[in-house]
Amino acid sequence: MGEDQAVGVNECLDWISGLKRDARQIVFAVLDQDRAPLGIARGSELDRLHGKASWAFHLAAGGRGDLESVVGFALISFVFDTVGLEKLNCEVVEGNDAIVALHRKFLFQEEGFRRSNIMQQGARAGVRMLGLTKDEWAAGKAQLREMHGRLLA
């Protein structure tokens, strides 16, 4: 979030290497049926004391649509049902209404706005903060599974 500059290969390799030592991140590679990379899904800033984390997923342009639903559902379920966290947070750059709508589809609620919070394409941009609790997920998960059953079976 907020990266608008190309990231070099060495920076990517350093980041991947650092994951082995960073217990505050969980990262999954999203692969197609031929094991070609489509993107990543991650939980970051894991705080087990307070039972919270931030999340994001980044998919190649060809991986949008149904794949977003599958990856989002799987990662949220993993964070709450397997890791046992109580709260999931995210930030979305202002103007990215499609991503806000995607988060709302996953039951996230808007919690605030940080104005002029980051640099984006050479200008200051605000960030919308969204959050989802484990209880909200538990209450709405079955309905989401029913709506997207063909994808989440």
Protein Blocks (a to p, Z undefined) as FASTA:
>chain_A
ZZabdcdfklmmmmmmmmmmmmkbccdddddfkopafbdcddehiafknopacddddddf
klghjlmmmmmmmmmmmmmmmnopabdcddddehilmlmmmmmmnopacfbdcehkbcee
hiacddddddddfklmmmmmmmmmmmmmmmmZZ
